[in-house]
Amino acid sequence: MSIINNALSGSLAAQAALNTTSQNIANLQTKGYTRQGVVLAAVAPAAGTYGAGFGVEVSKLVRFSDSYKSQQLWRANSDLGARTQAQPYFTQLERVMGDEQTSLSNGVDQFFRALNAAGVDPVSSPLRQQVVTAANAMAQSFNSIYNVTRQQEVSISQQRDAILPQLNTLSANVAALNKRITEAGALGTNTSGLVDERDQAIDALANLVAIEVLEQPDGTRSVSLRSGQPLVVGNLAGTLAMNSTSGTPVLELTFGGTVFGLDDTKIGGQLGGIGDFEKNILQPLQQSLVDMADQLASKVNTQLAAGFKPDGTPGTDLFSFNATGAGGILSITPGILATDLAFSSDGTPGDSGNLQLLIALKNSPVTLTSIGAVLLGDADTQLVGKLGIDSGQNLSLLETATTIRQQSEDDWAATSSVNKDEEAINLVEFQNMYQANMKVIAVANELFDATLALF
């Protein structure tokens, strides 16, 4: 009977191992599945009894996972999310601002080229009209690029509005899975599938915002933002939202009745990526465009006011600046004519003294928010240069983040993913184990029958 009991325990253990192996093989292509295994232990005889032992038992079910590798996987996904979301905006701005036909440099150059051409004959109507036309084209260049920045602001706002509900849903899912895992664990149920589902939710959450994850003794996982604010604790989850009551939208986290103000430029993930681009790249660039248009218009209008038209009357403004940006930030004065340009410095027809001062404005300094004091003629070149540097840096970091994420996935897979060759070997080994134990049972039965036959 001892032989039969030993062999029966062995066949049952082999059956459990085969079942686990078949589960692994069935999920060979399941994304995020963590392979499982059984730990076998010999059953020792009880104290005071004799015999070799009482067979084998499955002491526990193992989930092959490495918390460090999982943490690395999630951190890499946060960096990848941040860099991925910013790059399309960089690329669009570079294309628009670097285009030879529509760039600010081209517009400014064409305007001052027209002023230079007018110096040949300051009273020539065609040359004067060319200045007005070039001024209008330059204004349209400003407005076109400014409108692109406004459209990007709208796009970022819409993207943020789409990310926040997704983030809150994932946080709630992690909290709900924490509860289910605790309840299932208390009943002795295998929770590996639920843990896999929770890990995938955490990974998706990490792509949206940088997080820190802490394993708790009860099997739950607490999730906090990189800056320390709690996002998920047990079965409780926080919610993120934009608060616009103060006029300026502010990102806030509400958890357990407590509200935390957040800096969306440092929150990481997709949410932090677009926040950082908006606050540190887009808005300073947009303000620089406004600064440049404002100072250019002011300088030209001030200089024109100091001169005289061909009829001897004082000059009038050529440009109108719109600080609100609605409909564009720069335009030529409605109804202005070629004869309204004050090129003369003393009121004498044909004098170009004031025109030369207008031409000299190209080498006058302007102060821009993102790059400081520069010459008017070099301002756009330096804006584009800075944008190119920022874009190149983000692209480099994106490539690095992509590589690190791939390495993290490979490291995770080395420990947790299913290896079909390894499982094939396990399948054969546990099959042989099962067959051997069934053979032992058959031998034990023969011995038992032989023993009965003696009587």
C-alpha positions as CSV (number, residue, x, y, z in Angstrom):
1,M,0.0,0.0,0.0
2,S,2.9,2.4,0.6
3,I,4.2,1.7,-2.9
4,I,0.7,2.5,-4.3
5,N,0.4,5.7,-2.2
6,N,3.8,6.9,-3.2
7,A,3.2,6.3,-6.9
8,L,-0.3,7.8,-6.7
9,S,1.2,11.0,-5.2
10,G,3.8,11.0,-7.9
11,S,1.2,10.7,-10.7
12,L,-0.9,13.4,-9.2
13,A,2.1,15.7,-8.9
14,A,3.1,14.9,-12.5
15,Q,-0.5,15.6,-13.6
16,A,-0.4,19.1,-11.8
17,A,2.9,19.8,-13.5
18,L,1.6,18.8,-16.9
19,N,-1.4,21.0,-16.4
20,T,0.8,24.0,-15.6
21,T,3.0,23.2,-18.6
22,S,0.0,23.0,-20.9
23,Q,-1.2,26.3,-19.5
24,N,2.1,27.9,-20.4
25,I,2.1,26.5,-23.9
26,A,-1.5,27.6,-24.5
27,N,-0.4,31.2,-23.6
28,L,2.7,31.2,-25.7
29,Q,1.5,34.2,-27.7
30,T,-0.5,35.9,-24.9
31,K,0.9,39.4,-24.3
32,G,1.9,40.0,-20.7
33,Y,1.4,36.4,-19.6
34,T,3.9,35.3,-16.9
35,R,4.9,31.6,-17.0
36,Q,4.1,29.4,-14.1
37,G,5.6,26.3,-12.6
38,V,5.2,23.8,-9.7
39,V,7.5,23.2,-6.8
40,L,7.6,19.5,-5.8
41,A,8.6,18.4,-2.3
42,A,9.0,15.0,-0.7
43,V,6.5,14.1,2.0
44,A,8.5,12.9,5.0
45,P,7.2,10.3,7.4
46,A,5.6,11.6,10.5
47,A,7.6,11.6,13.7
48,G,7.7,8.2,15.4
49,T,6.7,6.3,12.2
50,Y,8.9,4.1,10.0
51,G,9.3,4.0,6.2
52,A,11.0,5.8,3.4
53,G,8.3,8.5,3.2
54,F,4.9,9.2,1.8
55,G,5.6,10.2,-1.7
56,V,5.6,13.7,-3.2
57,E,3.4,16.8,-3.1
58,V,3.1,20.1,-4.9
59,S,4.2,22.5,-2.3
60,K,3.4,25.6,-4.2
61,L,2.7,27.1,-7.6
62,V,5.4,29.5,-8.8
63,R,4.9,32.6,-10.9
64,F,8.3,33.4,-12.6
65,S,8.6,37.1,-12.1
66,D,11.2,39.6,-11.1
67,S,10.0,42.8,-9.4
68,Y,13.1,44.7,-10.3
69,K,12.7,43.9,-14.0
70,S,9.0,44.9,-13.9
71,Q,10.0,48.2,-12.3
72,Q,12.5,48.8,-15.0
73,L,9.9,48.0,-17.6
74,W,7.5,50.5,-16.2
75,R,10.1,53.3,-15.8
76,A,11.2,52.8,-19.4
77,N,7.6,53.0,-20.6
78,S,7.2,56.4,-18.8
79,D,10.2,57.8,-20.6
80,L,9.1,56.4,-23.9
81,G,5.6,57.9,-23.5
82,A,7.0,61.4,-22.7
83,R,9.4,61.5,-25.6
84,T,7.0,59.9,-28.1
85,Q,4.3,62.5,-27.5
86,A,6.5,65.6,-27.9
87,Q,8.3,64.6,-31.1
88,P,5.4,65.1,-33.6
89,Y,5.0,68.7,-32.4
90,F,8.7,69.4,-32.7
91,T,8.7,68.0,-36.2
92,Q,5.7,70.1,-37.3
93,L,7.3,73.3,-36.0
94,E,10.6,72.6,-37.6
95,R,9.0,72.0,-41.0
96,V,6.9,75.2,-40.8
97,M,9.5,77.5,-39.4
98,G,12.3,76.1,-41.6
99,D,10.4,76.3,-44.9
100,E,12.3,78.6,-47.2
101,Q,9.1,80.1,-48.7
102,T,7.0,80.6,-45.5
103,S,9.7,81.2,-42.9
104,L,9.9,84.5,-40.9
105,S,13.4,84.9,-42.2
106,N,12.2,84.9,-45.8
107,G,9.4,87.4,-44.9
108,V,11.7,89.8,-43.1
109,D,14.4,89.6,-45.8
110,Q,11.8,90.3,-48.5
111,F,10.5,93.3,-46.6
112,F,13.9,94.9,-46.1
113,R,14.9,93.9,-49.7
114,A,11.9,95.9,-50.9
115,L,12.9,98.9,-48.8
116,N,16.4,98.7,-50.3
117,A,15.0,98.6,-53.8
118,A,12.9,101.7,-53.0
119,G,16.1,103.6,-52.3
120,V,16.8,103.7,-56.0
121,D,13.8,106.0,-56.5
122,P,12.0,106.9,-53.3
123,V,9.0,108.5,-55.1
124,S,8.4,105.5,-57.5
125,S,4.9,104.2,-57.0
126,P,5.7,100.6,-58.1
127,L,8.7,100.4,-55.7
128,R,6.6,101.9,-52.9
129,Q,3.8,99.4,-53.6
130,Q,6.3,96.6,-53.5
131,V,7.2,97.6,-50.0
132,V,3.5,97.5,-49.0
133,T,3.1,94.1,-50.6
134,A,6.2,92.7,-48.9
135,A,5.0,94.1,-45.6
136,N,1.7,92.3,-46.0
137,A,3.5,89.1,-47.0
138,M,5.8,89.3,-43.9
139,A,2.7,89.9,-41.7
140,Q,1.1,86.8,-43.1
141,S,4.3,84.8,-42.4
142,F,4.0,85.8,-38.7
143,N,0.3,85.0,-38.6
144,S,0.8,81.6,-40.3
145,I,3.4,80.4,-37.9
146,Y,1.6,81.9,-34.9
147,N,-1.5,80.1,-35.9
148,V,0.4,76.8,-36.0
149,T,1.4,77.3,-32.4
150,R,-2.2,78.1,-31.5
151,Q,-3.4,75.0,-33.2
152,Q,-0.8,73.0,-31.3
153,E,-2.1,74.4,-28.1
154,V,-5.6,73.2,-29.0
155,S,-4.2,69.8,-30.0
156,I,-2.3,69.4,-26.7
157,S,-5.4,70.4,-24.7
158,Q,-7.5,67.9,-26.6
159,Q,-4.9,65.2,-26.1
160,R,-4.7,65.9,-22.4
161,D,-8.5,65.7,-22.2
162,A,-8.3,62.2,-23.8
163,I,-5.4,61.0,-21.6
164,L,-6.9,61.9,-18.2
165,P,-10.0,59.7,-18.4
166,Q,-7.9,56.8,-19.7
167,L,-5.4,57.4,-16.8
168,N,-8.2,57.5,-14.2
169,T,-9.8,54.3,-15.6
170,L,-6.5,52.4,-15.4
171,S,-6.0,53.6,-11.8
172,A,-9.4,52.3,-10.9
173,N,-8.7,49.0,-12.6
174,V,-5.5,48.5,-10.6
175,A,-7.4,49.2,-7.4
176,A,-10.2,46.8,-8.4
177,L,-7.7,44.1,-9.2
178,N,-5.9,44.6,-5.9
179,K,-9.2,43.8,-4.2
180,R,-9.9,40.7,-6.4
181,I,-6.3,39.4,-5.8
182,T,-6.7,39.8,-2.0
183,E,-10.0,38.0,-2.0
184,A,-8.8,35.2,-4.3
185,G,-5.6,34.8,-2.3
186,A,-7.6,34.4,0.9
187,L,-9.5,31.5,-0.6
188,G,-6.3,29.8,-1.8
189,T,-7.1,30.4,-5.5
190,N,-4.3,30.9,-8.0
191,T,-4.1,34.6,-8.6
192,S,-1.4,34.6,-11.4
193,G,-3.9,35.6,-14.1
194,L,-5.2,38.5,-12.1
195,V,-1.6,39.6,-11.3
196,D,-0.8,39.5,-15.0
197,E,-3.8,41.6,-15.7
198,R,-2.8,44.1,-13.0
199,D,0.8,44.3,-14.3
200,Q,-0.5,45.1,-17.8
201,A,-2.7,47.9,-16.4
202,I,0.2,49.3,-14.4
203,D,2.4,49.2,-17.6
204,A,-0.3,51.1,-19.5
205,L,-0.6,53.5,-16.6
206,A,3.2,54.0,-16.6
207,N,3.1,55.1,-20.3
208,L,0.7,57.9,-19.4
209,V,2.5,59.2,-16.2
210,A,5.7,58.3,-14.4
211,I,4.9,56.1,-11.4
212,E,6.5,54.2,-8.5
213,V,5.1,50.8,-7.5
214,L,5.4,49.2,-4.1
215,E,4.5,45.5,-3.4
216,Q,2.5,45.1,-0.2
217,P,2.5,42.0,2.1
218,D,-1.1,41.3,1.3
219,G,-0.4,41.0,-2.4
220,T,-1.7,44.4,-3.4
221,R,0.4,47.0,-5.1
222,S,0.5,50.7,-4.2
223,V,1.1,53.1,-7.0
224,S,2.3,56.6,-6.5
225,L,3.3,59.4,-8.8
226,R,7.0,60.0,-9.2
227,S,6.7,63.2,-7.1
228,G,5.3,61.0,-4.2
229,Q,1.5,61.7,-4.3
230,P,-0.6,58.5,-3.9
231,L,-2.5,57.2,-7.0
232,V,-3.6,53.7,-5.9
233,V,-3.5,52.3,-2.3
234,G,-5.3,49.0,-1.8
235,N,-8.7,49.2,-3.4
236,L,-8.7,53.0,-3.4
237,A,-7.8,55.0,-6.5
238,G,-7.2,58.8,-7.1
239,T,-8.4,60.8,-10.0
240,L,-6.5,63.5,-12.0
241,A,-8.2,66.5,-13.6
242,M,-7.5,70.0,-14.9
243,N,-8.9,72.7,-12.6
244,S,-9.5,76.0,-14.5
245,T,-11.3,77.9,-11.7
246,S,-8.3,80.2,-11.3
247,G,-8.3,81.1,-15.0
248,T,-5.1,79.1,-15.7
249,P,-5.6,75.4,-16.0
250,V,-3.8,73.5,-13.2
251,L,-3.4,69.7,-13.0
252,E,-4.7,68.3,-9.7
253,L,-4.9,64.9,-8.1
254,T,-7.8,64.0,-5.7
255,F,-7.2,61.1,-3.4
256,G,-9.3,60.3,-0.4
257,G,-10.7,63.8,-0.2
258,T,-7.3,65.4,-0.4
259,V,-6.4,67.5,-3.4
260,F,-2.8,67.7,-4.6
261,G,-1.6,70.4,-7.0
262,L,0.8,68.9,-9.7
263,D,3.4,70.3,-12.0
264,D,2.4,68.8,-15.3
265,T,5.9,69.5,-16.8
266,K,7.5,67.0,-14.3
267,I,4.9,64.3,-14.1
268,G,6.4,62.1,-16.8
269,G,4.8,59.8,-19.3
270,Q,2.6,61.1,-22.1
271,L,0.9,63.6,-19.8
272,G,4.3,65.0,-18.7
273,G,5.7,64.9,-22.2
274,I,3.0,67.2,-23.7
275,G,3.0,69.4,-20.5
276,D,6.7,69.9,-20.7
277,F,6.6,70.7,-24.4
278,E,3.7,73.1,-24.0
279,K,5.2,75.0,-21.1
280,N,8.9,75.0,-21.9
281,I,9.0,74.9,-25.7
282,L,5.7,76.0,-27.3
283,Q,4.6,78.8,-25.1
284,P,8.1,80.5,-25.0
285,L,8.3,80.2,-28.8
286,Q,4.8,81.6,-29.2
287,Q,5.6,84.5,-27.0
288,S,8.9,85.1,-28.9
289,L,6.8,85.4,-32.1
290,V,4.6,87.9,-30.4
291,D,7.6,89.8,-29.1
292,M,9.2,89.9,-32.5
293,A,6.0,91.1,-34.2
294,D,5.4,93.7,-31.6
295,Q,8.9,95.2,-31.6
296,L,9.1,95.1,-35.4
297,A,5.8,96.9,-35.8
298,S,6.7,99.4,-33.1
299,K,10.2,100.1,-34.6
300,V,8.9,100.5,-38.2
301,N,5.9,102.6,-37.2
302,T,8.0,104.9,-34.9
303,Q,10.5,105.5,-37.7
304,L,7.8,106.2,-40.2
305,A,6.2,108.7,-37.9
306,A,9.5,110.5,-37.8
307,G,9.5,111.0,-41.6
308,F,7.4,112.6,-44.2
309,K,5.2,111.5,-47.1
310,P,5.8,112.7,-50.7
311,D,3.2,115.5,-50.0
312,G,5.1,116.7,-47.0
313,T,2.7,115.4,-44.3
314,P,4.0,113.3,-41.4
315,G,4.1,109.5,-41.8
316,T,1.5,107.1,-40.6
317,D,1.7,103.5,-39.2
318,L,2.4,100.7,-41.7
319,F,1.7,97.9,-39.2
320,S,-1.1,97.0,-36.8
321,F,-0.1,94.7,-33.9
322,N,-2.8,92.6,-32.2
323,A,-1.7,91.4,-28.8
324,T,-4.7,89.0,-28.4
325,G,-3.7,87.0,-31.5
326,A,-7.2,86.6,-32.6
327,G,-7.2,86.7,-36.4
328,G,-3.4,87.1,-36.4
329,I,-0.8,89.1,-34.5
330,L,0.4,91.3,-37.3
331,S,-1.2,93.1,-40.2
332,I,-0.7,96.2,-42.4
333,T,-2.8,99.2,-41.5
334,P,-6.2,98.9,-43.3
335,G,-6.4,101.2,-46.3
336,I,-2.7,102.2,-46.3
337,L,-1.4,103.3,-49.7
338,A,2.0,103.4,-51.3
339,T,1.9,107.2,-51.0
340,D,1.5,106.9,-47.2
341,L,5.1,105.7,-46.7
342,A,7.2,108.4,-45.2
343,F,10.6,107.9,-46.7
344,S,11.7,111.5,-46.5
345,S,13.5,112.8,-43.5
346,D,13.0,116.5,-44.3
347,G,9.8,116.6,-46.3
348,T,11.6,117.0,-49.7
349,P,10.2,114.6,-52.4
350,G,12.9,112.2,-53.4
351,D,14.7,112.4,-50.1
352,S,15.5,108.9,-48.7
353,G,17.0,109.9,-45.3
354,N,14.2,108.2,-43.3
355,L,14.1,105.3,-45.7
356,Q,17.8,104.6,-44.9
357,L,16.9,104.6,-41.2
358,L,14.1,102.1,-41.9
359,I,16.6,99.8,-43.7
360,A,19.0,100.1,-40.7
361,L,16.3,98.6,-38.4
362,K,17.2,95.1,-39.6
363,N,20.3,95.4,-37.6
364,S,18.6,96.8,-34.5
365,P,18.2,94.7,-31.4
366,V,15.0,93.0,-30.2
367,T,14.4,91.1,-27.0
368,L,12.6,87.7,-27.3
369,T,11.4,85.6,-24.4
370,S,13.1,82.3,-25.4
371,I,16.5,83.6,-26.6
372,G,17.0,87.0,-25.2
373,A,18.4,90.0,-27.1
374,V,19.3,89.5,-30.8
375,L,19.4,91.5,-34.0
376,L,16.1,91.7,-35.7
377,G,17.5,90.2,-38.9
378,D,18.9,87.2,-37.0
379,A,16.0,86.6,-34.7
380,D,14.2,84.0,-36.8
381,T,17.4,82.1,-37.5
382,Q,18.2,81.9,-33.9
383,L,14.6,80.8,-33.0
384,V,14.8,78.0,-35.6
385,G,18.3,77.1,-34.4
386,K,17.1,76.7,-30.8
387,L,14.0,74.8,-31.9
388,G,16.3,72.4,-33.9
389,I,18.6,71.9,-30.9
390,D,15.6,71.1,-28.6
391,S,14.0,68.8,-31.2
392,G,17.3,67.0,-31.8
393,Q,17.7,66.5,-28.1
394,N,14.2,65.1,-27.7
395,L,14.8,62.8,-30.7
396,S,18.0,61.5,-29.2
397,L,16.3,60.9,-25.9
398,L,13.4,59.2,-27.8
399,E,15.9,56.8,-29.5
400,T,17.5,56.1,-26.1
401,A,14.1,55.5,-24.4
402,T,13.1,53.2,-27.3
403,T,16.3,51.1,-26.8
404,I,16.0,51.0,-23.0
405,R,12.3,49.9,-23.3
406,Q,13.3,47.1,-25.7
407,Q,16.1,46.0,-23.5
408,S,13.7,46.0,-20.5
409,E,11.2,43.9,-22.4
410,D,13.9,41.5,-23.3
411,D,15.1,41.3,-19.7
412,W,11.5,40.7,-18.5
413,A,10.9,38.1,-21.2
414,A,14.1,36.2,-20.2
415,T,12.6,35.6,-16.8
416,S,8.8,35.7,-17.3
417,S,7.8,34.8,-20.8
418,V,7.1,31.3,-22.1
419,N,10.0,29.5,-23.9
420,K,8.5,26.8,-26.1
421,D,11.6,24.7,-26.2
422,E,11.8,24.7,-22.4
423,E,8.2,23.9,-22.1
424,A,8.5,21.1,-24.6
425,I,11.3,19.5,-22.4
426,N,9.1,19.9,-19.3
427,L,6.2,18.3,-21.1
428,V,8.3,15.2,-22.0
429,E,9.8,15.0,-18.5
430,F,6.5,15.2,-16.6
431,Q,4.9,12.8,-19.1
432,N,7.7,10.3,-18.3
433,M,7.2,11.0,-14.6
434,Y,3.5,10.3,-14.9
435,Q,4.0,7.1,-16.9
436,A,6.7,5.8,-14.5
437,N,4.4,6.3,-11.5
438,M,1.6,4.6,-13.3
439,K,4.0,1.7,-14.0
440,V,4.8,1.6,-10.2
441,I,1.1,1.4,-9.4
442,A,0.8,-1.5,-11.9
443,V,3.7,-3.4,-10.3
444,A,2.2,-2.7,-6.8
445,N,-1.1,-4.2,-8.0
446,E,0.7,-7.3,-9.3
447,L,2.5,-7.7,-6.0
448,F,-0.8,-7.3,-4.1
449,D,-2.5,-9.9,-6.3
450,A,0.4,-12.3,-5.8
451,T,0.2,-11.8,-2.0
452,L,-3.6,-12.6,-2.0
453,A,-2.9,-15.7,-4.1
454,L,-0.9,-17.2,-1.2
455,F,-4.0,-17.6,0.9
